[in-house]
Amino acid sequence: MSALDRAFAAALDPAAPPLLSKILAAARQGHLCLRSEEPPTFSSKAIVHENGRYYLQRNWVLETTIVEELSRLSGESPDDLFDSARFTLPNTLSPEQMQAAQSVLANALTVVSGGPGTGKSFLAVEALMALSRALRRGTFRVQIAAPTGKAADRLAAALPPLENALVETQTLHRLLNLQPGRMRLFERRTIDADLIIVDEASMIDASLFAHLLQAIPSGSRLLLLGDADQLPPVDGAGIFADLPAIRLKRNHRMQNSRLHAYFEAARTGDIAPLIEILEPLPQDLHAWIETELQPSRTFEHTRLISPLRKGPFGVDAINARIMASNPSRAPLLVTSNDPVQKLYNGTPGILTSNEVHFADGRVLPLRQLPGYEFAFALSAHKSQGSEFERIVCLLSPGSEEFGRAALYTALTRAKKEIRLVGSRETLEAMAAKQIRCENGLKERQSLIRAEKEMSLLGQ
């Protein structure tokens, strides 16, 4: 609780009771609510008190919208466009993948959670192809979206051509026609699609979730894919981990069992395997970083990832230091959306001689980019949705504040090799700290289900 929280509390109530400051501090830290048994000792329309939970009014509206829309979608049946007898799936799918694919056919809402290699994208592709084979007539419309253009494009690239499916791919903000600073609920946005697939859903904050769920029309199907163990959204208020989901557990592509053991160690907090590979922080960390990330290396395959963005050993300082040596090639990320140029937040590129080369073959002058940052090193948050052959995970002092999810997110970017650099104390502190968004979703959804059951019993 900071002086800023106390100042805002005083603006709402001159007496500024400590509870009010705590509510504001919780909201600032990314929580939808504060749980407290303290009775309200203030009167403010800006605060909502419900069943031992205190909300800023805006957060209460967001959570209420999410709960109501989830209840709507869970209670609806999608349009009968497909012949279930012709909805055939390959026997290469795991039982959980089979369950999820069948849910896409039968239900308006399907939520799937799983770590890297558990086959979320494979499931989505197989479910979409099965729907294509089972379509009764005509064509059906599919929208593929994600918080970043990179993630959406990656999923779309895995799709084979489908003659009877009209598939579009875009960022979630563009799909919903949302502009920064102008994200208002209840503006009657509707997504014109029979199936909406949203990847990297764990990166979506509560506000964006509320807008998305409101825009799903009756009769459509929504498939949410994500990893509940990853970091919550940058802006906080992540709710994906609290949604009822089909969890994919089997790893389908990881031949390196030790790598999978590192992922599980980070996910569960049982870090004995990680301590075995932990390297101490070098005395001259800056010199070590420059050696590890010298531009002559194949940075397409290697990234340094750190939970820290700011500070002398944050990724911003690391990238600036490397760029000061004038490398001939440099990785970068687009940081703003420019639909006209089809450039979106998170799109990677390679800078050479003031020209940026993109994976789709385009070459654009650097000055045409809407915004960018260099990416020899990535923050754990920015690394979400990326994969590299090798990652160097740097746990500088201060990393412990980001908790277990940051460690898990960073390590799971690796496909073949991990180097883990830091102190044992920092690693243990990260593994012990779990950060989750406080909200009332589960309680409120349970209450709605109980009310429906009571209503049915009374009929």
C-alpha angles and dihedrals in degrees: 000000000000137000087257091059091050091049093052090046090054090051090056096041123010089216089057098198115207091247091061091051090050091053091052092046091052091051092048090052091056102265121134091212146005118234112219137149090208112116115239110269095182139056118227133144087212091070128065120198117200129163096331094319125110120204138181102242092246091053092047090053091049093049092044090051092049093048093048094046093047088051091049094050094043090053097046131086116221122238114287096243098135137064106232090203089064095043097107126172130195117255088234089082117099118239090258091050089049090051092050094048091050088049091056089055096046106032139056091223130040123172120193125186127186144136127251114303095020091112106251093146092042089052092050092049094047092046091050093049090048090052089050091054091047098047110127097211145336121007136308128218122236128189118194115193142162137173088263130040090230093061094045093049092049093057093044091051090061092060121099117219111284116199096201099040125082103208125191127180127201145133117285092245091053092046090054094039091235123163123197109263092016101074102132124167123227096035092129098246112173127187110225099220142104092216127028117191116191118189127197089025091164086073093060117102125216095263093053090044091054091051092047096049092046090054096055105104123221110270095030128112123232122199116189118194123189150119114260091199096059126096117291117247119295090247092049127229095102114174104172093098090058096053118102102254143176103242120216110210108164115092109223104181107030110105091168103082092185091059090052089050089056090052092050091047090055093044096050099033093238093126103174092116090051094052088058092062098034114125121201120249108266118242093240100042095173093054090046091051092051090051092049094046103033107154093240089071121091097261089176085076102032132054135173110223126191133171088226121085101169132044133054093304098034119116093255091060092043093052092046091051093051093045089053088068089063101237116201091228130028134179117231141176126222108237102189135049123251108172092182091062092033091239118143139182108280098023108142125221142166120240118215122165095340092311125108120215117205130199092248090062098258120137117200133176111257090237090063094062113107090220136330147176131204116254114197082122125029132200114238088249094052092046093064111117092022131107130196133181090234133017131191108208111203116198104189119177108287094040090103090074090071095058136205096320091062091052092048093046093051096047095046091062088076122095099181116358140029131192113190117197125183145073125304090235092057092046093050092046091051093049092049096050118081117186119197134164112254111227141141098237099117095045094046094046090049090051092052091049091049091049091051091049091050090049092052091048090052094054 
